[in-house]
Structure formats: C-alpha cells, structure tokens
Amino acid sequence: MKQLMLGNAAVARGLYEAGCAVVSSYPGTPSTEITEEAAKYDEIYCEWAPNEKVAVEVAFGASLAGKRSFCGMKHVGLNVAADPLFTIAYTGVNAGMIIGVADDAGMHSSQNEQDSRHYAQAAKVPMLEPSDSQEALQFAKIAYEISETFDTPVLLKMCTRVSHSQSIVETAPRMERETKAYQKDIAKYVMMPGNAIRRHPIVEERTRQLKEYAETTELNRMEMGSASLGIITSSTSYQYAKEVFGDQASILKLGMIYPLPSKLILDFASKVDRLVIIEELDPIIETHCKSLGLQVSGKDVLPMEGEYSQRLIAQKLGQPLPSGVQLDEAIPVRPPVMCAGCPHRGMFYTLSKNKCTVLGDIGCYTLGAAAPLAAIDMTACMGASVSGLHGFNKALGKDSEGKTVAVIGDSTFMHSGMTGLANIAYNQSNSTVIILDNSITGMTGHQQNPTTGYNIKGDPAGKIDLEALCKAMGFARVRVVDPYDLTACDQAIKEELAAPEASVIISRRPCVLLKYVKPKPALKVNADRCVGCKSCMRLGCPAISIKNGKALVDTTLCVGCGVCQQLCAFNALETTEEAER
C-alpha cells in the first residue's frame, strides 16, 4: 500500500516490517517521532529511557537476547551514547541492532551543528543515510540485514529535512523473526583488555568486508545524465542537486555513507569531466575522494556550516536561481519565547530580580536567557548546569555561593543531572540547585519521563520521587515552591542561598500546554488604573503588550496565571470577576 509518510514515521514502519521487537530511546528533535510512531505498533516494545547511553545499552541487551532492536537519538545524544557504541562495535551483536541518529544542520533545535558521520568513522560502524521517506523505510530494513550479516551495530543517519518532510512510501507486511538463540561467548562479549585486543583485528577485517560491500550495494547508485558535470552526494543534498541540475549532471548517490566505496567513485569520476561534492557540514565525502587522488570541488565553493537548499546550491554552483515567493522583508522577527503562563517564568523573573548568576541547562527553559528576563548565564549540555555550579562555587567559594544557582528540568535532571548532584553531595560545595519540574519532557513535545508516573503509551509506570531522591543523595535542605507564587519563590531563593549548606529547590507546576491543565479566564486591563509603567512587561509574557501607553492583554493567549498581577502596584490587571464588580 502506498501512502504519504513522515520520514521518521517511515523509519518506524521499516522497523516494524523488519521484525524489530525492542525500541529504547531518549527524545531529541529531530529524532523523537521515530520512537513515538514505533510505539503505535503493538508488536514492538517501546520505552523512553532516562538518557541515550541507557537506550543503547537496552537495545544491545535485547540484541544479545536474540531480538532485533533499535535506539534513537539526536546528534548530541550520540555523544552521550558514545561509550557503549565504541565497545559494542568490538563485541558485535547477536540479533540485528540499529542506532538511529538525527543530525540538525542549521541548528533548528540544537546547541551545536556536529556531523554524526564522524562517529561512524571513529567507531568503525557502518552508516546508512536515506534521502526520503521511502528510503528511510527501506534502509531500516537493510540495516538489519547488514547488522546480522557483518555482526555489527548499524548507524542510521537522518537529518531534520528528511525526518520532518513527507513523501510517498510503499508499505509491506511485518516479517516476524524467530528469537536468535543466545550463546555464552566470553571472548566475544566480555570486553576486558585480553579479549578486546583480540576483537580489534576482527573489527578491521569487518571494515574491509564492508568496503567491498559498499562497492556493489544498491544503496549506492549512479544516475547518469550529462557527462560535463558529475556530482557525488547523499541525504537531502541529493534532493537539492536533482532539483537544481536535473539531467544536466550525472549523480553518484551514496546511501551507505560509511565505509565509502573507492572503485565505484573512481569509476564514476572516469565518466564525467568535472566532479563536485555536495554534502552538508563536514567534507567527509570530499576528503575521501581527495584521498583517491581525484580533483574535486566542494567546500571551496559550498559552506561548511548551515543547512543547504536548492537556492544555495544553484547560487554557489552558477545555476539559475529557482523562482519562489519572496517574503516581505518588513515582517518582524519572531524569536521563540516561553509560552504565556509558562511555569518557569516566575522563577526566572525572581532569579533576575535577585541578580543571581544562573547556570542553565537543555530544555525549553533555556529560553529564560532571552530578554527581558535574561536570566541564564550559561548553557552547554545535558546536566552541565549542576556540575558547572559545583565547579563555579569551588573556584570562587563565598564570592559566588550566595548568588549563584543551577536550573535544570525534571527530565534533564533524570538524564544527566543526578550524577552532578551526587558530586555536590560527595565533594561538598555550598550549591543551590533548582529543579524546574513541569511534569513532562517539554521541549521535544510532551514525552513522559521517570518522574511523571507514566510510560510512552500513557499507561501507569514507575515514578521517581524527586524530593525523596534528593534527600537520599544527602541533601537535608529540599523544598518545593510554586513558581506562580513570586513571594514564595523570592523567599526560597534568598533563604537557600543564605544557608551554609547545599540545597535543592523544586519549582513545581505542570506545563501549561498539558491537556489536563485547564487555563483560567484571561485577565483584563483596567485602563483607568493602568499608568503605563510597564512593570508587567518585565516578565516577557507574549500575552502582554503596550498599546497607546497602556498595557494590553491578548485574551487568546492569556491563561490567567496571575503572575503579572503580582507585579502591578496599581491593581490594573484584573480577573473577570474583579472586572465585573
């Protein structure tokens, strides 16, 4: 059956059709929907793991037990998963195992723009790279065959455009797989040095075999057009090249991006007059071609950074620019902001008011760095706020302890914050950590996590008690505040920063966008009382603006949280009941 399907959904369909039995992932844009879609198939056990390292280890355990498995993550998540990745590259697998990774060229929702192809090279693990939804489905199925044939985990690399675009796919029935018997093999699976040193030559021989496979696999194909120009490309860059050049160029489309073929590339090069490499981010293909002695053009004309497009490729390679609708340049920039009624806003306002140095973390609350709150001083990676706070306070001591905090979301805390908190408890810095508990994994679209009490399907699951956990880790001072209560937030921050010991503040209120959170009626402005002081504007709430010198509340956005009312000295912001009196 043919149907229109999102790239990530197509990967999930490929997993289903290939007989995948176990999926463990951590949500991360643009990879999240793979696991959400896979969870719709009852034949596949799916879960959200606390982090990507755990997800890879779960998938490896399932493979070891004899079931085909998958774990998914975004590119920065692969950093977290690198430890098990590099070692299971040595052990190999039992049943097939795929590690899905989605890169984010253009940094639409990421803190860096790394190229995951380097991991395939470094770990010596094959990587496939689809360019549309049909290939996403097919490559997932082929990846399992490669995994089991060559005894290796396989990386399946997506990118934002392929993950989040739709194209026609042709589906097929699921092929159930018998459980592959597990056999104890200490020399293969126990990676102590004496065994590991004997596995390395096996990895090198496997890579040689995979290179031979890359020469003839249908994953790599020539599409011959004009011989005046030859293009070697992959992924979404292939789509751009086809749209820009059509039959005016010959294309070598690489679906297996590691290991790269040599004979095939040399054969293709011999058929064309000029060779151009089109690839996003780093010159992986280009460097390989140059190592073969080929004269190629690539990063000398195309950028190393950012997401490519048809227009960019046409412009850089001297083709007529495609026609399109031009946006009015007068359209104002609309940067992302925390939602109206976001529970994090009150805490960030309080931190800003108290002139705290705030070490931030990864989540939608990172938007607290934006004006007018400007409440975050640093954001690096998952969990870095807690560990960084400890280092900051150890370096400066009393000069920072009374005015510096870390903020971290509930899901991020479970991902990577606990070890940093253990470090504070163990190595004794006087540090205050604020866990922003909005009862969900917000930034990636409301996925459950170990603190919510529900699993990926919304069924009841184990629930970690944050207060009990923090106390068990050695924190005597653990308190919970409602971030809608500015007085309580102010009191908690001042008291915990003044305390002579480490502490945890849990700022708890569910995300305002959760379906079970019912908004209150929108507030109204009493124009007679409003003096235009703009105190309410200091919150950066998108529901509040100034018009004709008076505050104005957008009733389509306001959820009646009441935080702004606490800033108005003139009682100009009223509830519906107050306005009707």
Salt bridges, closest charged atoms under 4 A:
GLU17 OE2 - ARG13 NE 2.88
GLU17 OE1 - LYS141 NZ 2.88
GLU33 OE1 - HIS164 NE2 3.11
GLU37 OE2 - LYS40 NZ 3.02
GLU52 OE1 - HIS415 NE2 2.57
GLU57 OE2 - LYS53 NZ 2.54
ASP103 OD2 - LYS157 NZ 3.88
ASP115 OD2 - ARG117 NH2 2.70
GLU129 OE2 - LYS157 NZ 2.59
GLU135 OE2 - ARG221 NH1 3.29
GLU135 OE1 - LYS253 NZ 2.56
GLU145 OE2 - ARG68 NH2 3.32
GLU145 OE2 - ARG177 NH2 3.46
GLU148 OE1 - ARG68 NH2 2.83
ASP151 OD1 - LYS188 NZ 3.25
ASP151 OD2 - ARG199 NH2 3.94
GLU176 OE2 - ARG174 NE 2.67
GLU204 OE2 - LYS124 NZ 2.44
GLU204 OE2 - HIS200 NE2 2.77
GLU205 OE1 - ARG208 NE 3.09
GLU212 OE1 - LYS263 NZ 3.85
GLU223 OE2 - ARG221 NE 2.77
GLU223 OE1 - LYS242 NZ 2.98
ASP267 OD1 - LYS271 NZ 2.78
GLU279 OE1 - ARG117 NH1 2.72
ASP282 OD2 - HIS118 NE2 2.60
GLU286 OE2 - LYS290 NZ 2.98
GLU307 OE1 - HIS108 NE2 2.89
GLU307 OE2 - ARG161 NE 2.69
ASP437 OD2 - ARG508 NE 2.81
GLU467 OE2 - ARG508 NH1 2.97
ASP482 OD2 - ARG509 NH2 2.76
ASP490 OD1 - LYS353 NZ 3.39
ASP490 OD2 - LYS494 NZ 3.05
GLU495 OE1 - ARG479 NH1 2.77
GLU496 OE1 - ARG477 NE 2.73
GLU496 OE2 - ARG479 NH1 2.79
GLU574 OE2 - ARG529 NH1 3.20
